[in-house]
Amino acid sequence: MKKLTSILLILLVISPVWSQVTSSFSLTAVPSVNFPLGPTLDDGTAYYSLGGGFSLRGEYVLPFTDYLFAQGILDFDFSPINASSNAVTFLSAGAGAGFRFSPASRFIVKTSSYGGIYMGLVEAGSVRNPFFAVAGDFSYLLNPSLNIGIGTAYKHFFTPNGPVYRGMSLTLGASFNLGAGKGGAALEVAPMINPIFPLFYSYYDKNPAGEVLITNQERAPLHDVKLSFLVRQYMDQPKEFATVEHFRKGESLSLPVYALFTDNIFNVTEGTKVAGEIIVEYSYIGKEMTSRYPVTVTVNNRNAMSWDDDRKAAAFVTSKDPLVLSFSKNIAGSLRTNDGGAVNPHFRTAMAIFEGLKIYGIGYVIDPSTPYSELSENTGAIDFLQFPNQTLAYKAGDCDDLTVLYCSLLEAVGIETAFITAPGHIYMAFNLGMDPASAEKLFASSADLIFRDDQTWVPIEITLVKDGFLKAWQIGAKEWRETREAGSAGFYPVRKSWEIYEPVGFAHGAAAAVLLPDSGTVLAEYRQVMDKFITREIGPRVDTLKSEIRKNRNSVSYTNKLGILYAQFGLYDQAEAEFKTVLRNLEYLPTLVNLGNIYYLKNNMAEAQNYYRRALNKDPGNTKALLGMARASYEANDYEELQNSLAVLAVESPETAARFSYLGSGSSDTGRASQALEKAVNEWEEE
């Protein structure tokens, strides 16, 4: 008796310890009502009457299967002797095995057989012999740790002379899974977090930072599963990245991991590793649980980037950086005030800023540790890109650094830019804001331009910054033609790339010491380059038109075209002379409109109105003359004429009227739109 009691106490003590090792161990305590089946007396009278008992069972589900379990049993059975005041007490201990299965998530059916040694105690003494039993029960899980059940068992206590007791018992009790609910459900979580690039810290909110493979190894499904990712050092709170309403037993899911980092991660100047965790919240058999799984996260330095997607470089194009804005707007503002408005405003501004970089002393230097020519071919390699303010501070950069800088400077003054990639190289292009048909009329060689989606782009080889704008344009166009023909050219508009890879502001300490180039010096250099370009661009066309004029005896049409050519390239005096030559012989409608444009560009609004009015007398619905009259009247503060012109223009060309609706702001200073400051004329009347 003492030995059996000691075994029982030991089992009760070690059970909680075992449960910390495995949730597959359970302890069941059940009372029972015993129905004796034998033996009987000679006259057939049952030897025992109805009795009772108590059973303590420890069960361990085998690790290689959910269906088999081993068990240890301690039983106490009290069996009164029929028609007597005496009773027999049976204390038994044994072991066995069984089979279990779950027809539903909360139900368990078990059958088992076991055997061992029993001790029968009566007043006359005691007896020890083997016993054997079979049992079955049905249980319902209230939660992962507790279930209640009902069962039955058959027991047979042997003696050398036959059974001393055999009978059936009915049990009703509770089972405790001592490990369940403490360490969470049996989940296998394998996180795979990619190296994090601080520059794209907002990108990971909607794009995967890695993935996690999660498997439900529990014996029941999970419900309302929520998965979150947390890096405490660089996140304010966990980022929930997936929800699963019903996670079946044995199911595996591969899920993308998202992250919402704070800008603190942008302070990482050297690559580092930090601790993160995957958090899994779920409902398991009616109980809310949370499990946490650690993961090591690699964080690259803030200048790091890989070339698996060339659009990523757009995140470095920080057009709102104070130093970038100061550099660009200083030059663009001086140009707007002092330049005559030749060719195209975007073209002029891009040329002036390029020459500003040349005067500033920016140089092309290959980074020996991270050369673009090599790293761009290896999409998994980590490159080091400079922010624009760093390149301005260092006055040097690789092709990618200079491309990012020039794109930033142009975007800062509203000029759309794009990356052009070729095997081992990156350069850029800027948008003229012109449709291809207009650009082909303006520029002598359309082969030096890029036409995409009804837009016209100018390719620039920025590494030739010391050779000047025209050379950089020439080589950029040549590279584009060659790579396009080879099918290896990539073209990525920066603003579209920003939709995925947002630019990140970065204040560089050395930027405070940057001395911007003198605007007067830049303008002087710009004018030299522009004059060279104009001479190169219009020389052959001027000769051709003059030849046609001579052949056609001073043809009005060709003389008007010559005047337009001069006007488009800012040679307003020559243009005025050609237009007046036409009008000396004929009140030619196109020339009247064009001469009005010349006086508008020369800021002589009274003469401009005069010629627009003469044109409208010949054709009251001429949209170019109406627009010209509206713009000249706006500048002359002639609001009555302005409103009259706009009213007719709205009827003749609603689209044009809508595009220049800012003119209707009248005399209010706050109503003057920025478009009015740029007195450009993009449309000329040819015939």
Helices and strands as residue ranges (DSSP letters): H 2-21, E 25-38, E 51-61, E 68-80, E 87-104, E 107-122, E 125-143, E 146-157, E 165-177, E 187-193, G 198-200, G 203-205, E 210-216, E 222-230, E 239-247, E 252-257, G 263-267, E 272-284, E 287-299, E 304-305, G 310-316, H 322-338, H 345-360, E 363-364, H 372-375, E 383-384, H 388-394, E 396-397, H 399-411, E 417-422, E 425-431, H 436-442, G 446-448, E 450-452, E 455-460, G 462-467, H 469-486, E 490-493, H 494-498, G 509-513, H 519-551, H 556-568, H 572-585, H 589-601, H 605-618, H 623-635, H 639-652, H 654-659, G 661-665, G 674-677
